Amino acid sequence: MNELEAFIAEARRNPNLQAQLKDCALEKWGDQHTPLDVDTAKVIEVAKRAGFHVSEADICLAQCQQLNNFWRFEMENAFVARRTLARIQMQILGSNDAIDYYSF
């Protein structure tokens, strides 16, 4: 667990940190979301006062990694959905031909 993850975990448990971060949507932070539209300077300062070494680069890296994971997840879902739709279309047409997923 890196410092940012450790800080988020502690902030979720600690009512004092929650109060300091009340306008930072703490409840949305976690495995699939790092604050994108919060005052990063405030998050860093609160983390520092709590004994964590979190930088703007740490937050940016976490945001980019999570957005990349989200993008990949959505793209993979799109491909699976397209293939499933093609199979359904082929079943309806009653064709036993090989499915060309890109022609439908």
ROKETI-228077 format. One line per field, with one value per residue: x, y, z of N, C-alpha, C, O, CB in turn; residue in three letters; residue number from 0. Coordinates in Angstrom, 2 decimals, always signed. Glycine has a CB too. Layout:
N
n.u X	...;
n.v Y	...;
n.w Z	...;
ca.u X	...;
ca.v Y	...;
ca.w Z	...;
c.u X	...;
c.v Y	...;
c.w Z	...;
o.u X	...;
o.v Y	...;
o.w Z	...;
cb.u X	...;
cb.v Y	...;
cb.w Z	...;
res ALA	...;
n NUM	...;
//
This chain:
104
n.u +0.85	+0.64	+1.58	-0.54	-2.75	-2.72	-3.22	-5.82	-7.22	-6.88	-8.12	-10.74	-11.39	-10.98	-12.61	-11.83	-10.13	-11.98	-13.71	-12.01	-11.77	-14.26	-15.43	-14.37	-15.33	-14.78	-16.00	-16.18	-13.66	-11.18	-10.73	-11.56	-11.63	-10.04	-9.76	-10.71	-11.57	-10.99	-9.52	-6.34	-4.14	-5.16	-5.82	-3.26	-2.07	-3.66	-3.08	-0.34	-0.30	-1.38	+0.63	+1.38	+3.11	+2.29	+2.15	+1.49	+2.07	+1.68	-1.10	-1.92	-0.81	-2.27	-4.83	-4.55	-3.89	-6.22	-8.14	-7.19	-7.54	-10.32	-11.02	-10.00	-11.59	-14.16	-13.79	-13.25	-15.69	-17.30	-16.37	-17.05	-19.83	-20.41	-19.62	-21.39	-23.84	-23.51	-23.51	-26.13	-27.53	-26.72	-27.86	-30.56	-30.75	-30.28	-27.95	-25.08	-22.63	-19.26	-18.78	-18.45	-17.44	-17.31	-18.87	-21.56;
n.v -1.17	+2.16	+5.53	+7.34	+5.63	+4.53	+6.84	+7.49	+5.25	+5.61	+8.11	+7.45	+6.03	+7.74	+10.11	+12.80	+13.42	+13.05	+15.18	+17.34	+16.97	+17.33	+18.64	+17.34	+15.04	+12.51	+10.02	+8.94	+8.24	+5.78	+2.38	+2.61	+5.23	+8.30	+11.47	+13.83	+16.38	+18.00	+20.13	+19.71	+20.66	+21.07	+18.43	+17.32	+18.84	+18.17	+15.46	+15.60	+16.82	+14.71	+12.94	+11.66	+11.25	+12.65	+13.59	+15.98	+14.73	+12.05	+11.96	+12.68	+10.57	+8.39	+9.14	+9.06	+6.34	+5.09	+6.17	+5.14	+2.39	+2.37	+3.18	+1.00	-1.07	-0.24	-0.34	-3.06	-4.12	-3.06	-4.47	-7.10	-6.85	-6.22	-8.56	-10.40	-9.36	-9.79	-12.60	-13.11	-11.94	-13.64	-16.05	-15.43	-15.06	-17.60	-18.67	-20.67	-19.89	-18.69	-16.18	-12.83	-10.41	-7.74	-7.01	-6.66;
n.w +0.00	-0.91	+0.15	-0.40	-0.66	+1.90	+3.40	+2.48	+3.42	+6.19	+6.50	+5.96	+8.20	+10.31	+12.14	+12.62	+10.46	+8.44	+8.95	+8.37	+5.67	+4.62	+2.41	+0.27	-0.92	+0.26	+0.65	-1.86	-2.60	-3.23	-4.25	-6.93	-7.54	-7.38	-5.99	-8.36	-8.72	-6.54	-4.06	-4.32	-2.95	-0.41	+0.32	+0.35	+2.38	+4.64	+4.75	+5.27	+7.83	+9.18	+9.18	+6.84	+3.76	+1.05	-2.29	-4.94	-7.30	-6.58	-6.27	-8.85	-10.35	-9.30	-10.10	-12.92	-13.31	-12.39	-14.11	-16.51	-16.01	-15.81	-18.43	-19.92	-18.87	-19.72	-22.51	-22.93	-22.09	-24.10	-26.37	-25.66	-25.49	-28.16	-29.49	-28.33	-29.21	-31.97	-32.02	-31.16	-33.27	-35.34	-34.48	-34.70	-37.42	-38.18	-39.15	-39.70	-40.31	-39.93	-37.53	-38.33	-36.48	-37.01	-39.12	-38.66;
ca.u +0.00	+1.45	+1.20	-1.86	-3.73	-2.73	-3.91	-7.25	-7.75	-6.93	-9.13	-12.06	-11.60	-10.72	-13.61	-11.17	-9.71	-13.21	-14.19	-11.12	-11.92	-15.70	-15.80	-13.52	-15.99	-14.00	-16.72	-16.00	-12.28	-10.92	-10.17	-11.88	-11.74	-9.20	-10.39	-10.31	-12.00	-10.87	-8.36	-5.25	-3.27	-5.80	-5.65	-1.85	-1.82	-4.31	-2.28	+0.93	-0.57	-1.71	+1.84	+1.55	+3.88	+1.54	+2.48	+0.58	+2.40	+1.02	-2.53	-2.04	-0.53	-3.42	-5.94	-4.27	-3.99	-7.62	-8.83	-6.76	-8.23	-11.72	-11.08	-9.82	-12.79	-15.24	-13.50	-13.44	-17.14	-17.83	-16.05	-17.86	-21.20	-20.48	-19.56	-22.65	-24.85	-23.30	-23.98	-27.60	-27.96	-26.49	-28.86	-31.84	-30.67	-30.19	-26.73	-24.01	-21.37	-18.39	-19.24	-17.55	-17.94	-17.21	-19.72	-22.93;
ca.v +0.00	+3.38	+6.56	+7.89	+4.60	+4.46	+8.04	+7.35	+4.26	+6.24	+9.17	+6.82	+5.52	+8.78	+11.19	+14.10	+13.63	+13.19	+16.55	+18.24	+16.72	+17.23	+19.14	+16.67	+13.81	+11.38	+8.76	+8.44	+7.85	+4.38	+1.51	+2.97	+6.67	+9.21	+12.78	+14.53	+17.77	+18.55	+20.97	+18.78	+21.26	+20.80	+17.00	+17.12	+19.47	+17.34	+14.23	+15.94	+17.00	+13.40	+12.13	+10.96	+11.98	+12.57	+14.72	+16.19	+13.67	+10.82	+12.07	+12.67	+9.20	+7.55	+9.52	+8.54	+4.88	+4.70	+6.51	+4.16	+1.15	+2.58	+3.18	-0.38	-1.82	+0.14	-0.84	-4.51	-4.34	-2.75	-5.58	-8.25	-6.56	-6.30	-9.98	-11.02	-8.89	-10.50	-13.98	-13.08	-11.68	-14.85	-17.02	-15.01	-15.30	-19.04	-18.94	-21.42	-19.35	-18.07	-14.83	-11.70	-9.49	-6.36	-6.71	-6.41;
ca.w +0.00	-0.95	+1.12	-0.71	-0.30	+3.37	+3.88	+2.19	+4.36	+7.51	+6.47	+6.01	+9.57	+11.30	+12.06	+12.56	+9.07	+7.66	+9.15	+7.64	+4.23	+4.38	+1.08	-0.71	-1.39	+0.76	+0.51	-3.23	-2.81	-2.97	-5.27	-8.30	-7.72	-6.63	-6.23	-9.57	-8.72	-5.19	-3.81	-4.01	-1.93	+0.87	+0.59	+0.69	+3.69	+5.66	+4.82	+5.92	+9.26	+9.74	+9.17	+5.57	+2.75	-0.19	-3.17	-6.07	-8.26	-6.12	-6.58	-10.31	-10.79	-8.93	-10.98	-14.26	-13.29	-12.26	-15.36	-17.51	-15.70	-16.17	-19.89	-20.38	-18.48	-20.62	-23.86	-22.91	-22.06	-25.43	-27.26	-25.25	-25.89	-29.63	-29.85	-27.90	-30.14	-33.24	-31.83	-31.13	-34.64	-36.13	-34.06	-35.26	-38.86	-38.38	-39.91	-39.06	-40.82	-38.94	-37.22	-38.53	-35.47	-37.44	-40.27	-38.24;
c.u +0.90	+0.89	-0.20	-2.95	-3.85	-3.46	-5.42	-7.89	-7.90	-8.01	-10.54	-12.41	-11.62	-11.71	-12.99	-10.72	-10.93	-13.75	-13.33	-11.30	-13.39	-16.13	-14.99	-14.07	-15.22	-14.68	-16.58	-14.58	-12.13	-10.38	-10.41	-12.01	-10.76	-9.72	-9.83	-10.58	-12.01	-9.63	-7.21	-4.31	-3.84	-5.62	-4.21	-1.54	-2.44	-3.52	-0.98	+0.75	-0.87	-0.51	+2.08	+2.31	+3.22	+1.87	+1.42	+0.83	+1.74	-0.46	-2.74	-1.82	-1.71	-4.61	-5.74	-4.40	-5.44	-8.43	-8.45	-7.45	-9.71	-11.89	-10.96	-11.05	-13.94	-15.02	-13.70	-14.93	-17.77	-17.56	-16.89	-19.31	-21.37	-20.47	-20.85	-23.78	-24.72	-23.78	-25.50	-28.14	-27.81	-27.50	-30.22	-31.87	-30.60	-28.96	-25.73	-22.64	-20.54	-18.83	-18.12	-18.08	-17.99	-18.15	-21.17	-23.05;
c.v +1.24	+4.41	+7.12	+6.89	+4.49	+5.67	+7.94	+6.38	+4.87	+7.32	+8.61	+6.33	+6.64	+9.94	+12.58	+14.41	+13.80	+14.61	+17.55	+18.13	+16.70	+17.70	+18.49	+15.32	+12.55	+10.05	+8.15	+7.96	+6.36	+3.65	+2.00	+4.47	+7.39	+10.60	+13.51	+16.02	+18.37	+19.43	+20.06	+19.35	+21.00	+19.34	+16.73	+17.67	+18.64	+16.04	+14.49	+16.10	+15.67	+12.44	+11.32	+11.85	+11.76	+13.80	+14.85	+15.13	+12.35	+10.83	+11.98	+11.25	+8.29	+7.86	+8.92	+7.02	+4.44	+5.05	+5.54	+2.82	+1.23	+2.51	+1.76	-1.23	-1.52	-0.39	-2.35	-4.85	-4.08	-3.89	-6.81	-8.04	-6.70	-7.75	-10.70	-10.62	-9.61	-11.94	-14.06	-12.86	-12.93	-15.93	-16.70	-15.29	-16.80	-19.45	-19.72	-20.95	-18.80	-16.61	-13.83	-10.59	-8.04	-6.01	-6.41	-5.09;
c.w +0.00	+0.04	+0.86	-0.33	+1.22	+3.96	+3.65	+3.17	+5.75	+7.56	+6.54	+7.42	+10.61	+11.16	+11.98	+11.13	+8.17	+7.76	+8.37	+6.13	+3.81	+3.00	-0.04	-1.17	-0.98	+0.55	-0.88	-3.50	-2.59	-4.18	-6.69	-8.53	-6.81	-6.96	-7.44	-9.49	-7.31	-5.12	-3.38	-2.96	-0.54	+1.26	+1.04	+2.08	+4.82	+5.84	+5.57	+7.43	+9.95	+9.70	+7.91	+4.59	+1.39	-1.02	-4.26	-7.14	-7.88	-6.50	-8.09	-10.86	-10.50	-9.83	-12.38	-14.32	-13.22	-13.50	-16.47	-17.27	-16.09	-17.68	-20.42	-20.07	-19.44	-22.03	-23.93	-22.86	-23.42	-26.40	-26.94	-25.69	-27.40	-30.08	-29.49	-28.84	-31.47	-33.13	-31.84	-32.54	-35.51	-35.76	-34.68	-36.76	-39.18	-39.17	-39.07	-39.53	-39.67	-38.74	-37.51	-37.63	-35.95	-38.60	-39.88	-37.55;
o.u +1.82	-0.14	-0.97	-3.95	-4.95	-4.23	-6.20	-8.97	-8.91	-8.73	-11.44	-13.58	-12.23	-11.66	-13.55	-10.92	-10.91	-14.19	-13.85	-11.03	-13.73	-17.12	-14.93	-13.33	-15.04	-14.01	-16.83	-14.32	-12.89	-9.66	-9.55	-12.45	-10.68	-10.07	-8.63	-9.90	-12.90	-8.81	-7.11	-3.74	-3.09	-5.29	-3.99	-0.84	-1.80	-3.31	-0.57	+1.54	-0.66	-0.61	+2.90	+2.16	+3.54	+1.87	+0.58	-0.11	+1.29	-0.99	-3.64	-2.56	-2.11	-5.32	-6.67	-4.96	-5.85	-9.31	-9.29	-7.91	-10.27	-12.81	-11.74	-11.50	-14.62	-15.97	-14.27	-15.37	-18.68	-18.44	-17.39	-19.94	-22.37	-21.23	-21.35	-24.60	-25.73	-24.39	-26.08	-29.09	-28.68	-27.97	-30.93	-32.89	-30.85	-28.95	-25.56	-21.61	-21.05	-19.21	-17.01	-19.04	-18.66	-18.21	-21.93	-24.14;
o.v +1.34	+4.19	+7.35	+7.26	+4.36	+5.53	+8.28	+6.64	+4.67	+7.43	+9.24	+6.22	+6.49	+10.68	+13.47	+15.52	+14.61	+15.17	+18.50	+19.08	+16.12	+17.20	+19.01	+14.53	+11.64	+9.04	+6.96	+7.33	+5.76	+4.21	+1.84	+4.91	+7.12	+10.87	+13.76	+16.82	+19.14	+19.45	+19.68	+18.60	+20.74	+19.05	+16.00	+17.03	+18.43	+15.58	+13.69	+15.57	+15.52	+11.29	+10.41	+13.07	+10.81	+14.92	+13.97	+14.68	+11.61	+9.83	+11.28	+10.80	+7.49	+6.95	+8.35	+6.49	+3.52	+4.29	+5.17	+2.18	+0.28	+1.85	+1.35	-2.00	-2.43	-0.83	-2.85	-5.78	-4.80	-4.24	-7.48	-8.96	-7.25	-8.13	-11.52	-11.46	-10.02	-12.46	-14.95	-13.52	-13.22	-16.65	-17.59	-15.71	-17.20	-20.51	-19.46	-21.53	-18.49	-15.93	-13.95	-9.90	-7.20	-4.85	-5.95	-4.71;
o.w +0.82	+0.67	+1.80	+0.27	+1.75	+4.91	+4.54	+3.70	+6.42	+8.55	+7.10	+7.78	+11.67	+10.18	+11.34	+10.64	+7.24	+6.77	+7.78	+5.40	+2.78	+2.47	-1.16	-1.77	-1.79	+0.29	-1.06	-4.53	-1.83	-5.01	-7.55	-9.59	-5.61	-8.10	-7.53	-10.13	-6.95	-6.04	-2.21	-2.16	+0.41	+2.41	+2.01	+2.87	+5.85	+6.96	+6.41	+8.22	+11.15	+10.12	+7.91	+4.61	+0.68	-0.51	-4.46	-7.80	-8.75	-6.99	-8.55	-11.73	-11.35	-10.26	-12.95	-15.27	-13.93	-13.89	-17.29	-18.22	-16.63	-18.17	-21.29	-20.91	-19.91	-22.68	-24.90	-23.54	-23.83	-27.19	-27.85	-26.21	-27.87	-30.97	-30.27	-29.22	-32.05	-34.07	-32.45	-32.96	-36.33	-36.64	-35.13	-37.30	-40.31	-39.80	-37.88	-39.19	-38.59	-39.70	-37.01	-37.98	-35.33	-39.02	-40.73	-37.13;
cb.u -0.97	+1.49	+2.21	-1.97	-3.33	-1.29	-3.35	-7.46	-6.84	-5.56	-8.96	-12.14	-10.51	-9.29	-14.52	-9.95	-8.85	-14.26	-14.19	-9.68	-11.25	-16.44	-15.61	-12.14	-16.15	-13.72	-18.18	-16.37	-11.33	-12.16	-10.74	-13.14	-13.18	-7.65	-10.22	-11.02	-13.38	-10.82	-8.67	-4.47	-3.12	-7.30	-5.99	-0.94	-2.40	-5.79	-1.98	+1.52	-1.73	-2.88	+1.81	+0.18	+5.38	-0.01	+3.88	+0.77	+3.92	+1.18	-3.10	-1.03	+0.74	-3.79	-6.05	-2.87	-3.20	-8.23	-8.51	-5.23	-8.10	-12.24	-9.96	-8.58	-13.19	-15.38	-12.06	-12.71	-17.79	-17.23	-14.56	-17.79	-21.61	-19.31	-18.37	-22.98	-24.75	-21.81	-23.43	-28.11	-27.16	-25.06	-28.97	-32.10	-29.46	-31.41	-26.10	-24.17	-21.63	-16.88	-19.68	-17.48	-17.08	-15.79	-19.69	-23.43;
cb.v -0.01	+3.96	+7.70	+8.25	+3.24	+4.39	+9.29	+6.87	+3.01	+6.86	+10.02	+5.66	+4.53	+9.29	+11.11	+14.12	+12.45	+12.18	+16.90	+17.94	+15.41	+18.01	+20.64	+16.46	+13.84	+11.57	+8.98	+9.52	+8.62	+3.71	+0.15	+2.30	+7.14	+9.04	+13.65	+13.94	+17.88	+17.42	+22.06	+18.44	+22.79	+21.15	+16.15	+17.80	+20.90	+17.03	+13.69	+17.24	+17.98	+12.78	+11.21	+10.55	+11.51	+12.46	+14.54	+17.61	+13.49	+10.66	+13.40	+13.65	+8.66	+7.77	+11.05	+8.96	+4.30	+5.36	+7.95	+3.99	+0.82	+3.92	+4.06	-1.01	-1.48	+1.66	-0.48	-5.14	-3.45	-1.45	-5.92	-8.46	-5.14	-5.53	-10.66	-10.61	-7.38	-10.46	-14.56	-11.96	-10.51	-15.38	-17.05	-13.51	-14.60	-19.53	-17.64	-22.92	-18.24	-18.14	-14.73	-11.26	-9.58	-6.06	-7.87	-7.50;
cb.w +1.23	-2.40	+1.11	-2.21	-0.90	+3.92	+3.19	+0.74	+4.42	+7.87	+5.21	+5.03	+9.93	+11.16	+13.26	+13.53	+8.58	+8.14	+10.65	+8.00	+3.85	+5.41	+1.03	-0.12	-2.90	+2.24	+0.81	-4.23	-1.88	-2.51	-5.12	-8.71	-7.45	-6.99	-5.01	-10.76	-9.33	-4.12	-2.72	-5.28	-2.18	+0.81	-0.66	-0.35	+3.72	+5.27	+3.39	+5.33	+9.46	+8.98	+10.30	+4.97	+2.72	+0.07	-3.80	-6.67	-8.36	-4.59	-6.03	-10.95	-10.12	-7.45	-11.07	-14.72	-12.09	-11.04	-15.78	-17.46	-14.20	-15.63	-20.48	-19.72	-17.03	-20.65	-24.27	-21.70	-21.00	-25.96	-27.17	-23.70	-25.45	-30.28	-29.16	-26.46	-30.33	-33.64	-30.51	-30.17	-35.24	-35.93	-32.53	-34.98	-39.44	-39.09	-40.40	-39.33	-41.88	-39.38	-35.73	-40.06	-34.24	-37.83	-41.23	-37.34;
res MET	ASN	GLU	LEU	GLU	ALA	PHE	ILE	ALA	GLU	ALA	ARG	ARG	ASN	PRO	ASN	LEU	GLN	ALA	GLN	LEU	LYS	ASP	CYS	ALA	LEU	GLU	LYS	TRP	GLY	ASP	GLN	HIS	THR	PRO	LEU	ASP	VAL	ASP	THR	ALA	LYS	VAL	ILE	GLU	VAL	ALA	LYS	ARG	ALA	GLY	PHE	HIS	VAL	SER	GLU	ALA	ASP	ILE	CYS	LEU	ALA	GLN	CYS	GLN	GLN	LEU	ASN	ASN	PHE	TRP	ARG	PHE	GLU	MET	GLU	ASN	ALA	PHE	VAL	ALA	ARG	ARG	THR	LEU	ALA	ARG	ILE	GLN	MET	GLN	ILE	LEU	GLY	SER	ASN	ASP	ALA	ILE	ASP	TYR	TYR	SER	PHE;
n 0	1	2	3	4	5	6	7	8	9	10	11	12	13	14	15	16	17	18	19	20	21	22	23	24	25	26	27	28	29	30	31	32	33	34	35	36	37	38	39	40	41	42	43	44	45	46	47	48	49	50	51	52	53	54	55	56	57	58	59	60	61	62	63	64	65	66	67	68	69	70	71	72	73	74	75	76	77	78	79	80	81	82	83	84	85	86	87	88	89	90	91	92	93	94	95	96	97	98	99	100	101	102	103;
//
